Amino acid sequence: MTAALPDHLTFRRPATSDAERIFALIAARNLATVGFADYTLDDMIDELSEPGFALDRDGWLVFAGDDLTGYGTVFGKGDHRAVDIDVVAADRLVSDWLLDQILTRAAELGRAHGHAEIAVDLGVYRTDEDKRALLADRGFRPGTTFHRMRIDHTQQVEVPAPPPGITVRRGALDDASRRAAHAVLNAAFDGQFGFVARPYDEWVAAHESRSTFDWSQITLLELDDEVVALRECTDEFVPDENCNYIGRLGVLERARGRGLAKFLLRDAFAEDAAAGRTGTILHVDTNNPTPALGLYLSVGMRQTLVIDAWRFNLAIA
């Protein structure tokens, strides 16, 4: 454990009023790593306002004088058997100190939820050699790899017909629709890397706190009067890339093999092109138990960025 920061560095907890300063730090680090900011101020505001993220316990800012040089967070969902973290700093000493604080807090969260061990996860650009070295030195190991996929829309896209027997429901504007979407999400993603089911009320609150989402951006598919698939989109890539983002796309196991995922993709492409979006973006876990990468390639999407998910299995003393 790092006993203390050097005398020329100080720390305090973040506040929502720090959003612009933290965004500038993250954007600068991303620019140095992948060549573009890959983040917006709205993303930063939403992160600091996420329900369940305690600013006075789950975040850290490190300063050299008045200059912000480091930012760290820990965030748990549902039963907290896995927590997501972030460490942003150019100075290895600052990164190590932040990671010490984060792991200590992660252990507190795991203990409070009755766990003997939890998974600590962090997404890292494949090109971020400094962060990869930090995590490897601290016992983290790559758990899976996500590819950012994109398709460009240079002309109008033909609206696909739903597969036989499928009813399309646009939006989740009422409680019943939202509960159906929540149930499909939890069933379809159960067992996938880093996925933790969130209780319904927590899931709803998290969605309603996000400035880039509204309930009209969920599409549900019904088979025999049962919701069996969902697509959830957001506007988080609109400000910087004018692209729609498919955050979640899931199909219940019993309904797979009917072309539902491919329909939801092509349907999104048609909607996005009609709305004047220049493209559609999503992330795919290349170790997904379903052959998702092949699906996205088959509909014309291409890989644009590689993000490795690093994991540390933290024993709770």
N, C-alpha and C positions, 0 to 999 in steps of 0.2 A: 504493500500500500504506500502511496505517496503521502508523506506526513503533512506537507503544506505546500502551497504555491510559493515560489520565490518572492522576495520582498517587492520586486517591481511589478508583480501581478496581483490583481484583486479579483474577487468574484461576488456576484449577487444573483438573486433569483430574477427571472425574466418577468416582464409585465406586457400586457397587450400593447402598450404604447411603444414597446421596443421593436415592433414588427418591421419597420423600415430598416432599422440598423441590422437586424438579424438577416433579413432578406438580402441586404447588400453583401453580407459576409458569405452566405450560402451561394449567391449568384457568382461571386468572385471565385470561390473555390470550384464551382462547377465549370466556369469558363476556363479555368486553368486545366481542368481534368478532361472535359469532353468537348470544349470549344464553344459552348453556349450556356446560357443561364439555367435552362431546364427547370425553372421555378418562377413563380410570380408572387407579387405582393399579396394577392388574394389567397394563394396557397399558404403563405406565412400567417396571415391573419386567422385563417381557418384552423391552422395547426395550434395556435395559441388559445383558440376558443373551443377546442374539442372537448365535449363533455367527458369527464373522467380524467382529464389531464390537469393535475393540480400544480399551478404555477409556483406555489410556495414550497413544493416538495419534489417535483418531477422534472425541473429544468434548472440549468446553470448557464450563466454568462461569465466569461473571463475577460478582463480588461488589462491592457497595458496603458496606464494613464487613462485617457479618455477614449482610447481606441479599442473597439471590440475585437478580440482575437480568438475567442472560442465560444462554442454553443453546444450544449449537450442536453439530451432528453431521454426519458424512459416512459413508455406508455403500455399499459396492460388493458386487455379486453376480456369480457366474459369472466371465466373462472381464473384468468391470469396464469394458466399453465404455460403460456408463452407470452413474452413481452417484446415489444419493438423498441429499439433504441436508435439514437443518432449521435454522432460525434463529428463536429465540424471545427477544424483548426489547422493552421499551417505549421504550427510548432509542435513537435513530437512531445515535448514536456507537457504542454497544455493538453494534448490529446490523452496522454497517459493519466493525468490528474482527473480529467473529466470522466474517463472510463472507470477509474476507481470509484468516483462518486456514484456513477450510474449503476455499477454492479452492487454497491452497498444498498442503494435504494431498491434495486430489483429484488435483492434478497428479502428486504423488508416486505415488499409486495407479495412475494411468494409465500413468506411465512404467515402473513395476515390472511391468506387464502388457503392455508392448511397444506401446502405442498412441501414435499421433501426435496424436490428438484424442479426447476423450471428451465425452459428454453429461452435464451436471450438471442434475438435475431436482429440483424442489420443488413440492409441492402447496400451494395458497394459497386460502383461502376467498375467494369473489368479493367479499365485504363487507370484507375486510381491506385497507383503502386504504393503510395505512402499509407493509405488506409488499409490496404491489404497486408502490408508489413506489420502495421500496428496490431491488427487483429490476430494474425498468425503468431506473433510474439506473445500474445496474451492468451493463447489457447483456443481461439475461435477456429472453426474449420468451415469450408464451403459446404452448404447443405443442399442447395439446388441453384439453378440458373434460370433467370427470366430473360426473355428476349422482348424488346419493344418492337412491335409490328406496326406497319403503316401501309395504307393504300391511298394513292392520290386520286382525286376526282377532277378530271380535266373536261368532262362532259357529263350530261345527264345519264343516270344509271337506271336501267329498266327495273321496275318494281316487280319483285318476284311473287308468284302465287304461293299461298300457304300449302304445305304438304296435305295430302288427303286426310280428312277427319280432324283437322286442326282448326281451332278458333283463335283468332288474334285479339288480345285485349290490350288496348293502349292506355297506359297510365295506371298508377296505383293510388287513386284519389280517395279511397275510403279504407276503413280499418280492415275489412274482410280481404280486400285485394292486397294490402300491405302484409297481412298475416300469411296469406298464400305465398307471396314473394319471399318472405322471411323463411318459411318452411322449406321451399324449394332450394333456396340458397344454402341452408344448413345441411340439407340432405345431399345436394350435389357436390358440395365442397368438403364434406366430412372426410378427414384423413389426408387432405392435401397439405403440403408443407406450409407451416406458419398460420394455417387457418384455425381460428378460435371462434366457435359459435358465440354470438352475443345474445343475451336475453332480449326479447322483443322490444321492450320499452327503451333499453339502452341503444339498440339498433336504430330505432325511430329517432331518438334524440340526436344521435350522431349524424344521421342524414339531414335532419332539419337544421342543424347548426352550420352546414356547409353552404357557402355562398354560390357554389358552382352547380348545385343540384336542386331539382324540384321533382315532385312525385310523378309528373307527366313524363319523365325520362325513363320510366320503367315500362317494359313491354312484357306481357305474359302470354304464354301459349297454353291452351286447354286441349285436352284429349279426353273424350268421354266425360265431360263436365268436371274434370280435375285439372288444376294447374300443374303442368309437368315441366315447364321451362321458363326461364326469365332472362332478360337482358336489361342491364342497368347502365345507363350512360350519364356522363357529367360534362360540364363545360370547362374543365380545368385546363385543357389545352387550347381553348378558343382564344384567350388574350394574346398568347405568344405565337401560336401556329395556325390559328383558325381551323382547328381540327376537332371533331367530336371524339370523345374518349369512351370506349366500352370498358367500364370498370369491372363488371361481372357478367359472365355468360355461362349459364348452367342448365343442364338437362337431367331430369331424374333418370336413374339407371333403366327403369322399365320402359322408358320412352326413347331410349337411344337407338340409333340405327334407322331412324325415320327421316333423317335430313333436317332435324329441327335446328341444330346449331348453325348449319350452313344457311338455312333460311333466315335466321335472326341476323347473321352477318350481312347477307345480301340486302336484307330489308333495311338495315342500318345504313349501308352504303347508299341506297337509293334515297333515303330520307336526308342524309347528310349532303349529297350532291344537290338535291332540290333546295336545301336551305342555304346553299352557297358556301358550304364548308370546302376547304381545299383538300381535306383528307379525313381518314378515320384512323385512330390509334388504339392499340390495346397492348397489354402485357400477357405473355404466356409462359407458364412454368414448363420448361423443357423436360422435366421429370414427371409431368402430370401423368396419372395412371391411364387417362384416355389420350389417344394420339392427337392432341390439340395442335401441335406445331404443324403437322402435315395438313390439318384442316385449314389453318390460316394461309398456308402457302398455296393450297389448292384454289382459294378464292382470289388470289392475286396479291395478297399482302406480302411485304418484304421485311426483313430484319434490319433495324436501324441502330440498335443500341443493345449492349449486353450488360446485365446487372446480376451479379452473384449475390445470393443470400447466404451470409455467414452466420454460424450458430455457435453458441457456447452453452453447454449444459451446466447450469449453475446449481451446485448442491447447497441446500439451505441448512445451515448449522442450527 
